[in-house]
Amino acid sequence: MNFLRNPEIRGSLWLYLAAGAVFCGAGYFMQPRFGLLMAAACLSFALLHYALTYRRYCRLQQLAREIDHILYDCSRFDLSRFAEGELSILHSEIYKMTVRLREQADALKKDKVYLADSIADISHQIRTPLTSIHLLLSFLSEEDLPRERRMQLCREVNGLLNRIDWLITALLKISRLDAGTVQMERGQVRVADVVRQAAQTVAISMELKGQTLLAEEVGEETFLGDPVWTAEAVGNIFKNCMEHTPEEGSITVRAKESGVFTQIEISDSGPGIVPEDIPHLFERFYRGENAGEGSIGIGLALAKSIVTAQGGTIKAANGHGGGAVFTIRFYKSTV
């Protein structure tokens, strides 16, 4: 370490030399032995001062090297030996900085992995219907194609395009929720209104399959939240239940309000959930063992993001009499 490269050291050295020369000159003028005594005292004081300063700068240089190891080598070290005098404050701040840097590095690493996996999943989900669309368009280009067959192919293309549109829309909604850019309303919402609005999104599909939606115990229950986004979440659960419920089956909605929470329970008459799938059911792009052919695995993930963004909880289980049961709870206050 070049000790004299520090400007404050050079400045203080010139100041000591000037002050020492003045005091030694004044002492020598009074009496020569006083001048020699003053010179010895000034020299001893200067040597002691710069020895202690040199030691402190060596420790600071060591601290700087070890901080560099933290930033580039991810090594760990004990900062407790630097906890003395003014270095104790520096020790505390550096310790907090290293913890924050490690947390941010771990979070960035996880985000990179998650982003790579998400991009791969999105590419796969979009590529599959696009491949089918290209194949169907090649069939449609045939000149002698019967009208009935052409109409059937057009309906299939339209269905695939709707699937892509729904996927992109759902992904945009999830990204907005993750980024925290969605402004959720906080007002009194009637469960019956949410169920009614959500049911409209699956009404036609359920009618084609001969399924019924039963709101058995839905009365005047209310909760504090956003009606539009909550209807989006409930609608996605309805859609999932509809896909896993056989024809002529039913989806049942029950609501319950207490002094602690308002609960919305949605159950179906399908085969239920495979126990191994339950812990992963709300993960994005997860398709369970009984997933339908057109299932993407993002609807339940979107539902969970919406519910949790409002401070609620959502869980899935199997009913005692069979079928899947989804339970949403909105709490009266933070618990």
Secondary structure, 3 states (H helix, E strand, C coil): CCHHHCHHHHHHHHHHHHHHHHHHHHHHHHCHHHHHHHHHHHHHHHHHHHHHHHHHHHHHHHHHHHHHHHHHHCCCCCHHHHCCCCHHHHHHHHHHHHHHHHHHHHHHHHHHHHHHHHHHHHHHHHHHHHHHHHHHHHHHCCCCCCHHHHHHHHHHHHHHHHHHHHHHHHHHHHHHHHHCCCCCCCEEEEHHHHHHHHHCCCHHHHHHCCCEEEEEECCCCEEEECHHHHHHHHHHHHHHHHHCCCCCCEEEEEEEECCCEEEEEEEECCCCCCHHHHHHCCCCCCCCCCCCCCCCCCHHHHHHHHHHHCCCEEEEEECCCCCEEEEEEEECCCC
